[in-house]
């Protein structure tokens, strides 16, 4: 492909002598490509069981962000009634809906 025109430019090719090649030039060339399941790894990391200390730290961070959001909304002059994250945290049990097959 020497002197081949590619994207408006001339391609120049030459053979590199073994003395000028890097010793690890073709290192790993015969390995089969393995797809890393990044989504599954990230889902497992996200859904892991946290220690009580980690959970307290996470809730504190969420409350801080929530308070900052409230201040920004108030600063814009928007009247927005929102009980906030701290009020939701005080609930004893989360609200859950159940499905009855007999309730058709």
C-alpha positions in Angstrom: 0.0 0.0 0.0 3.0 2.3 -0.4 2.0 5.6 -1.9 -1.7 4.8 -1.5 -3.9 7.9 -1.3 -5.9 7.8 2.0 -8.1 10.7 3.2 -6.3 13.1 0.8 -2.8 12.2 1.9 -0.2 9.7 0.6 0.5 6.7 2.7 4.2 5.9 3.1 5.1 2.3 4.2 8.4 0.7 4.9 9.7 -2.5 6.5 11.2 -1.9 9.9 14.4 -3.9 10.5 14.4 -6.3 13.5 17.2 -4.2 15.1 14.9 -1.2 15.3 11.8 -3.1 16.5 10.8 -2.9 20.2 11.2 -6.2 21.9 7.6 -6.2 23.1 6.1 -5.1 19.8 3.8 -8.1 19.4 3.4 -8.9 23.0 -0.1 -10.4 23.6 -0.9 -10.5 19.9 -2.1 -14.1 20.1 -4.5 -13.6 23.0 -8.2 -14.0 22.4 -10.2 -10.8 23.3 -12.2 -11.2 26.4 -15.3 -9.0 27.0 -15.4 -7.6 30.5 -18.9 -7.5 31.8 -18.7 -3.9 33.1 -22.4 -3.5 33.6 -22.7 -6.6 35.8 -19.6 -5.6 37.8 -20.9 -2.1 38.4 -24.4 -3.4 39.3 -22.9 -5.8 41.8 -20.8 -3.0 43.3 -23.8 -0.7 43.5 -26.1 -3.2 45.0 -23.7 -4.6 47.6 -24.7 -4.8 51.3 -23.3 -1.8 53.1 -22.0 -1.7 56.7 -23.9 0.6 59.1 -21.1 3.1 59.0 -21.2 3.3 55.2 -25.0 3.7 55.3 -24.8 6.6 57.7 -22.2 8.2 55.6 -24.3 7.8 52.5 -27.4 9.2 54.2 -25.5 12.2 55.4 -24.2 12.9 51.9 -27.8 12.6 50.5 -29.2 14.9 53.1 -26.5 17.5 52.4 -27.3 17.4 48.6 -31.0 17.6 49.4 -30.5 20.7 51.6 -28.4 22.3 49.0 -31.1 21.7 46.4 -33.7 23.2 48.7 -31.6 26.3 49.2 -31.2 26.7 45.5 -34.9 26.4 44.9 -35.7 29.0 47.6 -32.9 31.2 46.2 -34.7 31.3 42.9 -37.9 32.5 44.6 -39.8 29.3 43.9 -42.4 28.3 46.4 -42.0 24.5 46.5 -43.3 22.4 49.4 -41.2 19.4 49.8 -40.8 17.4 53.0 -37.2 16.5 52.1 -35.1 13.4 52.5 -34.8 13.6 56.3 -38.6 13.3 56.7 -38.6 10.2 54.4 -35.8 8.7 56.4 -37.9 8.9 59.6 -40.5 6.5 58.3 -40.5 3.1 60.1 -41.2 1.0 57.0 -41.0 1.9 53.3 -44.3 1.9 51.5 -44.7 -1.2 49.4 -47.6 -2.3 47.2 -48.5 -6.0 47.0 -50.1 -7.8 44.1 -53.0 -10.1 44.8 -53.9 -12.5 42.1 -57.4 -12.9 43.6 -58.2 -9.2 43.4 -59.3 -9.2 39.7 
